[in-house]
């Protein structure tokens, strides 16, 4: 049974100045349909579009920050345990040396993401233990690609919106706040609790998911 949301967290997360921009299911479908269309219409650069398709799936299914996801290599993905090792950007400092300390979190791998990822490895002859970056591109280049998809679909798209969508879906599917906090890499559960404000939004589209 999911852990209840403490009353004080709910009050803190209901501030009027907070806004969470996330994708609807229909928008997600439209975004990936557009990238798939580009694969079909631009066969010479199908690998290029496949990479962005996979990147968007990683953003959507891990809730990672864009700069964190861009650091992932196949060696960070354990297919035996179905987990993703993600280096957390907000790293602390070693008290002894004063130097940045590598900090990471382990995120369960969504079945859909696993299937798409394995297919990508096979089609591109990538070793599962490779330490090469899975997405060797700059954030600015990713922003430009998402901007093109935005222009084609009319949907406002930015990388962090995938992270918000991941968190909103998790809240609506009753993932406990402390678990979601770990997945998102928040230092405090109070930061994670801002996503509970969606209970004040129009959530009618989620009713169809109730089993």
Secondary structure, DSSP 8 states (H G I E B T S, - for coil): ------HHHHHHTT-TT-------HHHHHHHHHHHHHHHHH-GGGHHHHHHHHHHHHHHHHH---HHHHTT-BGGGEETTTTEEEEE-SS--B-TTT-SB---EEEEE--HHHHHHHHHHHHHTT--TT--SBSS-S-HHHHHHHHHHHHHHH-----HHHHHHHHHHHHHHTT--HHHHHHHHT-S-HHHHGGGGGGGGS--GGGGGG--
